[in-house]
Amino acid sequence: MPNAMNPVFDFPENALRELARADVARALQEDVGTGDLTASLIDPARQARARIVAREAAVICGAPWVAATLQQIAPAAQMQWQVQEGQRCMPDQVVLEIAGPARGLLTAERTLLNFLQLLSAVATHTASFVQAVRSVPGNRAQIVDTRKTLPGLRLAQKYAVRTGGGTNNRIGLYDAVLIKENHIAAAGDIASVLQRAAALAPTAKFVEIEVETLAQLQEALVAGASMVLLDNMSLEMMREAVRVNAGRAILEVSGGVNMATVRDIAATGVDRISIGALTKDIKAVDFSMRFMEL
């Protein structure tokens, strides 16, 4: 098997803080605008304590975005996480306690919950797929995300995939080469487009080509492909592709992947399973914030 390529990007603490700060600034401009009219009814001197409660089981994700929201709205607020980033919570469990100015907590409430519910949903969904393939004997497949993300929140969602145990694919069109059916058609053939891609290889995280048939796979391997995406193949075709490949290239599968199919796909012996639903078909985790008596 070739060296299992893991084209991920890291999240250094300072870069993560800056990412969260920028995401939150946009969200607050959208929500608060020129000011929170309703929160202005509250005495500005009043202090409050609040608890954020999970209404369902989830993998917690989004702490940097919660912190950034409070920093921008109520910088004096204090947080105490009861469930840490990447850990699982249970229904009705308190995941975070916050103390600070009542006005600020009320203004920050929806924005911080929006980030927490979205990113926890992505992390939880990813973790379910990761756990599913781990149960397959001899499995080596990584669960991989795609570019099917919410506009403007790609890095946040990819961070959540990582938190859930998944692997990040390319960030965008600029950092890796993924040659798809239309690229092949425009370039002429598989060999021609791979030859042109070779010039980009030193600056790209990876060069991958999509194939739809076993004949195309063989053509790609002969042309020197090191990473091949098997698109919408049957399980029988995937197993044959693994045999034909014989460890020459990293094999990734996409299309038709869900919780009912992912174990069987992993059992074929492929290296990577990419799933757009990790970031696209997401149901927000239910959290609520409740004030406590001082």
C-alpha positions as CSV (number, residue, x, y, z in Angstrom):
1,M,0.0,0.0,0.0
2,P,1.4,3.5,-0.8
3,N,2.0,5.9,2.0
4,A,-1.5,6.7,3.2
5,M,-1.8,10.4,2.1
6,N,-3.6,12.5,4.6
7,P,-4.0,15.9,2.9
8,V,-5.1,17.8,6.0
9,F,-4.5,21.3,7.2
10,D,-3.5,22.0,10.8
11,F,-5.3,24.3,13.2
12,P,-2.6,26.1,15.3
13,E,-4.2,27.7,18.3
14,N,-3.6,31.3,17.1
15,A,-4.9,30.6,13.6
16,L,-8.0,28.9,15.1
17,R,-8.7,31.9,17.3
18,E,-8.4,34.2,14.3
19,L,-10.7,32.0,12.2
20,A,-13.3,31.9,14.9
21,R,-13.0,35.7,15.5
22,A,-13.6,36.5,11.8
23,D,-16.5,34.0,11.5
24,V,-18.1,35.5,14.7
25,A,-17.6,39.1,13.5
26,R,-19.6,38.4,10.4
27,A,-22.3,36.5,12.3
28,L,-22.7,39.3,14.9
29,Q,-22.9,42.0,12.2
30,E,-25.7,40.0,10.6
31,D,-27.5,39.4,13.9
32,V,-26.8,42.5,16.1
33,G,-26.2,45.1,13.5
34,T,-26.4,48.5,15.2
35,G,-27.5,47.1,18.6
36,D,-29.7,44.6,20.4
37,L,-32.9,46.5,21.1
38,T,-34.4,43.9,23.3
39,A,-31.3,43.5,25.5
40,S,-31.3,47.2,26.1
41,L,-34.3,46.7,28.4
42,I,-32.0,45.0,30.9
43,D,-30.2,47.0,33.6
44,P,-26.6,47.3,32.2
45,A,-25.2,46.7,35.7
46,R,-27.1,43.4,36.2
47,Q,-24.9,40.3,36.3
48,A,-26.1,36.8,35.4
49,R,-25.2,33.1,35.3
50,A,-26.3,30.8,32.6
51,R,-26.0,27.2,31.6
52,I,-25.9,25.7,28.1
53,V,-27.7,22.3,28.1
54,A,-27.5,19.7,25.4
55,R,-31.0,18.3,24.6
56,E,-29.5,15.2,22.8
57,A,-26.3,13.2,22.7
58,A,-23.5,14.8,20.6
59,V,-19.8,15.3,20.1
60,I,-19.1,18.8,21.4
61,C,-17.5,21.1,18.9
62,G,-17.3,24.9,18.6
63,A,-15.6,26.1,21.8
64,P,-13.3,28.6,19.9
65,W,-16.4,30.2,18.3
66,V,-18.3,30.3,21.6
67,A,-15.2,32.0,23.2
68,A,-14.9,34.5,20.3
69,T,-18.6,35.4,20.6
70,L,-18.3,36.2,24.3
71,Q,-15.0,38.0,23.7
72,Q,-16.6,40.4,21.2
73,I,-19.9,40.9,23.1
74,A,-19.1,40.4,26.8
75,P,-15.3,40.2,27.2
76,A,-15.7,40.1,31.0
77,A,-17.7,36.9,30.9
78,Q,-16.2,33.7,32.4
79,M,-16.7,30.3,30.9
80,Q,-16.5,26.9,32.6
81,W,-16.8,23.9,30.2
82,Q,-18.3,20.8,31.7
83,V,-17.8,18.8,28.5
84,Q,-14.6,19.4,26.6
85,E,-14.1,19.9,22.9
86,G,-14.3,16.5,21.1
87,Q,-16.0,14.8,24.1
88,R,-19.5,13.3,24.0
89,C,-22.3,14.7,26.0
90,M,-25.6,13.1,26.9
91,P,-29.2,14.4,26.7
92,D,-30.0,17.1,29.3
93,Q,-26.3,17.4,30.3
94,V,-24.9,20.8,31.1
95,V,-22.0,21.4,28.7
96,L,-21.1,25.0,29.6
97,E,-21.6,27.5,32.5
98,I,-21.2,31.2,31.8
99,A,-21.1,34.2,34.2
100,G,-21.1,37.8,33.1
101,P,-23.2,40.9,32.3
102,A,-26.8,39.9,31.6
103,R,-27.1,42.1,28.6
104,G,-24.0,40.7,26.9
105,L,-25.1,37.1,27.6
106,L,-28.5,37.7,26.0
107,T,-27.0,39.4,23.0
108,A,-24.4,36.6,22.5
109,E,-26.9,33.7,23.1
110,R,-28.1,33.0,19.6
111,T,-24.8,33.5,17.8
112,L,-22.8,31.2,20.1
113,L,-25.6,28.6,20.0
114,N,-25.7,28.7,16.2
115,F,-22.0,27.9,16.0
116,L,-22.2,25.3,18.7
117,Q,-25.2,23.5,17.2
118,L,-23.8,23.5,13.7
119,L,-20.2,22.4,14.4
120,S,-21.3,19.8,17.0
121,A,-23.6,18.4,14.4
122,V,-20.8,18.0,11.9
123,A,-18.5,16.5,14.5
124,T,-21.2,14.1,15.7
125,H,-22.2,13.0,12.1
126,T,-18.5,12.4,11.3
127,A,-17.9,10.4,14.4
128,S,-20.8,8.1,13.6
129,F,-19.2,7.2,10.2
130,V,-15.7,6.9,11.8
131,Q,-17.1,4.5,14.4
132,A,-19.0,2.5,11.7
133,V,-15.9,1.7,9.7
134,R,-13.8,1.0,12.7
135,S,-16.1,-2.0,13.3
136,V,-15.1,-3.5,10.0
137,P,-12.4,-6.2,10.4
138,G,-9.2,-5.2,8.6
139,N,-10.6,-1.8,7.7
140,R,-8.1,0.9,6.8
141,A,-10.4,3.5,5.2
142,Q,-10.4,7.1,6.3
143,I,-13.6,9.1,6.4
144,V,-13.0,12.2,4.3
145,D,-14.9,15.4,3.8
146,T,-15.6,17.4,0.6
147,R,-16.1,20.9,-0.6
148,K,-19.9,20.7,0.0
149,T,-19.8,23.2,2.8
150,L,-21.8,26.2,3.9
151,P,-20.4,29.3,2.0
152,G,-18.1,31.2,4.3
153,L,-17.9,28.5,6.9
154,R,-15.7,25.9,5.1
155,L,-12.8,26.0,7.5
156,A,-15.1,25.9,10.5
157,Q,-16.9,22.8,9.2
158,K,-13.6,21.1,8.2
159,Y,-12.3,21.7,11.8
160,A,-15.5,20.0,13.0
161,V,-14.8,17.0,10.7
162,R,-11.4,16.7,12.3
163,T,-12.9,17.0,15.8
164,G,-15.2,14.1,14.9
165,G,-12.3,11.9,13.9
166,G,-12.5,12.5,10.1
167,T,-9.9,13.5,7.6
168,N,-9.9,16.8,5.6
169,N,-9.7,16.6,1.8
170,R,-8.6,19.7,-0.2
171,I,-9.6,23.0,1.2
172,G,-10.5,24.5,-2.2
173,L,-9.6,24.6,-5.8
174,Y,-6.3,26.2,-5.0
175,D,-4.4,23.7,-2.9
176,A,-4.9,20.3,-4.7
177,V,-5.8,18.8,-8.1
178,L,-8.9,16.7,-8.5
179,I,-9.4,15.8,-12.1
180,K,-13.1,15.0,-12.8
181,E,-15.0,13.8,-15.8
182,N,-15.4,17.2,-17.4
183,H,-11.7,18.0,-17.0
184,I,-10.8,14.8,-18.8
185,A,-13.3,15.5,-21.6
186,A,-11.9,19.1,-22.0
187,A,-8.3,17.9,-21.9
188,G,-8.8,15.0,-24.3
189,D,-8.1,11.9,-22.4
190,I,-6.8,10.6,-19.0
191,A,-3.2,10.3,-20.1
192,S,-3.1,13.8,-21.4
193,V,-4.6,15.4,-18.4
194,L,-2.4,13.5,-16.0
195,Q,0.7,14.6,-18.0
196,R,-0.4,18.2,-17.6
197,A,-1.1,17.8,-13.9
198,A,2.4,16.5,-13.3
199,A,3.6,20.0,-13.8
200,L,1.4,21.2,-10.9
201,A,2.3,18.3,-8.5
202,P,5.1,20.2,-6.7
203,T,2.7,23.0,-5.6
204,A,-0.4,20.8,-5.0
205,K,-1.1,18.7,-1.8
206,F,-2.1,15.9,-4.1
207,V,-3.1,15.1,-7.7
208,E,-6.2,12.8,-7.9
209,I,-8.2,11.6,-10.9
210,E,-11.8,10.4,-11.0
211,V,-12.7,7.3,-12.9
212,E,-16.1,5.7,-13.5
213,T,-15.0,2.3,-15.0
214,L,-12.4,-0.3,-14.4
215,A,-11.0,0.4,-17.9
216,Q,-10.5,4.0,-16.9
217,L,-8.8,2.9,-13.7
218,Q,-6.4,0.8,-15.6
219,E,-5.7,3.7,-18.0
220,A,-5.0,6.0,-15.1
221,L,-2.7,3.5,-13.4
222,V,-0.7,3.1,-16.6
223,A,-0.4,6.8,-16.9
224,G,1.1,7.0,-13.4
225,A,-1.8,8.1,-11.2
226,S,-0.9,8.0,-7.5
227,M,-4.4,8.8,-6.3
228,V,-7.7,7.7,-7.9
229,L,-11.3,8.5,-7.0
230,L,-13.7,5.6,-7.8
231,D,-17.0,7.4,-8.6
232,N,-20.3,5.7,-8.0
233,M,-19.0,2.1,-8.5
234,S,-20.8,-1.0,-7.3
235,L,-19.3,-3.0,-4.4
236,E,-18.2,-5.6,-6.9
237,M,-16.4,-3.0,-9.0
238,M,-14.7,-1.6,-5.9
239,R,-13.4,-5.0,-4.9
240,E,-12.1,-5.5,-8.4
241,A,-10.5,-2.1,-8.5
242,V,-8.7,-2.9,-5.3
243,R,-7.4,-6.1,-6.8
244,V,-6.4,-4.4,-10.1
245,N,-4.7,-1.5,-8.3
246,A,-2.6,-3.9,-6.2
247,G,-1.4,-1.1,-3.9
248,R,-0.1,1.2,-6.6
249,A,-2.3,4.2,-5.9
250,I,-4.4,5.5,-3.1
251,L,-8.1,4.5,-3.8
252,E,-10.9,6.8,-2.7
253,V,-14.6,6.1,-3.1
254,S,-17.4,8.7,-3.5
255,G,-21.1,8.5,-4.3
256,G,-23.9,6.5,-2.6
257,V,-22.2,6.6,0.8
258,N,-24.5,6.5,3.8
259,M,-24.7,4.7,7.1
260,A,-26.3,1.7,5.4
261,T,-23.5,1.3,2.9
262,V,-20.3,2.6,4.5
263,R,-19.3,-0.6,6.3
264,D,-19.6,-2.6,3.1
265,I,-17.6,0.0,1.2
266,A,-14.9,-0.1,3.8
267,A,-14.7,-3.9,3.6
268,T,-13.7,-3.7,-0.1
269,G,-10.2,-2.5,1.0
270,V,-10.3,1.1,-0.3
271,D,-8.2,3.7,1.4
272,R,-10.5,6.6,1.7
273,I,-14.3,7.2,1.7
274,S,-15.4,10.8,0.9
275,I,-18.8,11.8,2.1
276,G,-20.4,15.2,1.2
277,A,-23.1,14.6,3.8
278,L,-20.6,15.2,6.6
279,T,-21.0,18.9,6.0
280,K,-24.0,19.2,3.7
281,D,-26.8,17.1,5.1
282,I,-26.6,18.3,8.7
283,K,-29.3,18.5,11.4
284,A,-28.3,20.9,14.1
285,V,-27.7,19.6,17.6
286,D,-30.3,21.0,20.0
287,F,-28.8,23.2,22.7
288,S,-30.5,25.7,25.0
289,M,-29.2,28.4,27.3
290,R,-31.0,29.0,30.6
291,F,-30.3,31.8,33.2
292,M,-29.7,30.7,36.8
293,E,-30.6,32.4,40.0
294,L,-27.6,34.5,41.3
